[in-house]
Amino acid sequence: MNITSGIIEVDLHGLRVEEAIRKVEKELSKASGSVYMIRLIHGYHGGTRIKEAVEDEFSYGRNSRVKSIRPGSNPGITELVLR
């Protein structure tokens, strides 16, 4: 985990889908009010399952802290914009 000016970066490389979701949930629960984004680094080739699971788990108002999900600066990154 890396925190830079209101953004938490979470590396999910090497995790199974279930482990990755639990790690994201943990980061969401402990993120302070000054954090406005969680940047998930899941990778492109092996990380597509994690990306899809994150989108399924946290989109459509399923988590009250997540305002929206957007792609990062490359296909291996997904960003959760927080409320």
ABEGO torsion letter per residue (X at the ends): XBBBGGBBBBBABGBBAAAAAAAAAAAAAABBAABABBBBBAEAAAAAAAAAAAAAAABGGABAABABBBBBABAABBBBBBX
